[in-house]
Amino acid sequence: MRALKGCWVAVSAAALMTSCSTQGDHSEGEVPPTPQALETAPSSSHEELALDAYRGMWDVVVEGAREGSVGHPDLSDYAQGQALELTTDMLQGVTASGEPELDPEVVMTDLDASPSTVSIEDCIDSSDWLVYEDGETTGVGERRRAASAEVVLVEEQWLVDDLWLEDYGSC
């Protein structure tokens, strides 16, 4: 499983379900929701926190693609290393509409590793997420692909460290 760095067509259609909102979406006096990574309850399990980081990373990618961002300052709240580099590359010169769907599952937890690690596997369906590059829709055809991620605990925060995407049709 290897992602092609800088290949938006192969990567962008792989994203997730998201519920992005902006500060302006809230009624006056209503407090906007806290991002997923910050609202975790003390009783949340390591697996739940790692899944929150994974979903949060994809939320930021989807939000950035909707805005046509070049990178996104919030990505480093959810990712580091190869995963941060890959997701930053995803946001180069593209826009998107709609929402992809994620179905992540924890497949391994190693709290004794240094750093503690949670492995996640996913089958991402981007059928409802249209990606535009240079004004043209990309990624038509098969829209489901397997993804895997390694999420690590860094100074009390779970961050996606590695992200790998399979070919379309792999799940």
N, C-alpha and C positions, 0 to 999 in steps of 0.2 A: 504494500500500500504506500504509494508515494504521490504527493501532490506536486504539480508542476508550478513552481514559483512564477508568479506574474501571468499565469494563464487564467484570466478571469472567467472565460467561458467554462472551463473545466471546474472551477472552484465556486463561482458565484451562484450557480444554480443549486448549490449544495446546502444552502443555509437552513433556517429553522422557522418555527412559529414564533411570532413576537407580538408584544403588545407595547409598541412605542407610543409615548405621548409626550407632549411638550408642556411647559409650564402654563401656557395659555389655554390648555384644555380644561382647566379647573375653574369652578365657580369662585367668585370672590369670597374670601374668608376660608375656603377649603384648602387644606394643606396638601400639596402635591405628594404623591407616593414616593417613598424612598426606593432607590434602585435595589434590585434583588440582592446584590452582594452585601448590602448594608442593613437589610431588614431581617436578617436571620436571627431566630430565637436561640437563646443559649442551649436549648435542648436539641437543636438540629444535629443530625448525625453527620459524620465526616462525608458520607456518601451524598447526602442531601446538599451539603455545602459545595461539594465538588460539582454536582449537577447544576447548582445555581450559577457557579462560575462559568460552566460550559454554555448554558443557555444565555447568560448575560453577555458573553462574548459574541454570540450570534445575534443577540438583540442589537448590539452596537453596530455590527456589520450591516445588518438590515437597515437600521436607522441611517447610518452613513450613506448607504447606497441610495436610499430615498432622497437624501439631500444632495446627492452628487458630490459628497465629500472626497477630499484627497486625504486619506487617513482619517483618524478620529481620536480626539484626545482621551476619550473614555476607554479605549481598547486596553490600555495598560492597567486598568482597574480589574480586568478579567483574564488577561493573557500576558505571557512573557516569552522570551526565547523564540524558537521556530514558529510557534503558533502566533505570536504577536507580529512577526515578520510577514508571515503568510496572509493573515487577515488585513494587515496594513496594505499589502500589495493588492488585495482584492478590491480596495477602494480607490484604485487609480483609473480615472477616466470613465467611470460607468455610473449609471443610475438604474434604479429598479422600482417596480411597483408590485403590489400584492404582497403575499406572505408565504414563505416556504414552511414546511412542517418538519419538526424534529420528533424523534422517538428514541431518546437516549436511554441506555441502561448501563448501570455499573456492572462490570464483569470481573473486577479484581480490586481489592483494597490491601495495601501494604503499609500499615502505620509504623512498622519497624524500620522501613527504608529511610534513608537520609537523602533527600527529604521524603516525608510521608507521601504516598502516591495512591491515586485512585484512577483506574483505567475505565474508560467509557467507550462503548460501541453504539453506533447510531445508524439508522436508515433514514436518510434525509430525502424528502419528497419536495421538489421545487416546482411541481406542476403549476402552482398558483403564484409563482414569483417570476415575473418577467424582467429580464435584465436587458438593458440597452447599452450598447457600446457604439460610439460614433453614430448615434441616431438609429441604429438597427437592432432588432431583437436578436439575442443570442441564445444558444442552448436549447434549441427545439429538439423534439424527439424524446427518447427515454429520459425521465426526470427523477429517477430514484437511484441513489448510490449509497454505499456503505461508507461510514466515516469512523475513525477511532481517534481518541484523544487521551493524553496522559495529563492529569491534573495533579499539581503538587502543592504542598503546604509551605508557604513562604512567610515567615514572620506573622503567624496567626491568620493568614489569608490564603485561600485556595485560588490558584492561577492555572489556566491551561498553558502547559509548557510545550507540548507537541500536538500537532493536528495533521492527520493523514486522511486523504480522500481517495476512495477506489474509483474505478471507471463506472460510468452510468450503466445501470442494469445489474449492478452487483448485489442488490438486495431487493 
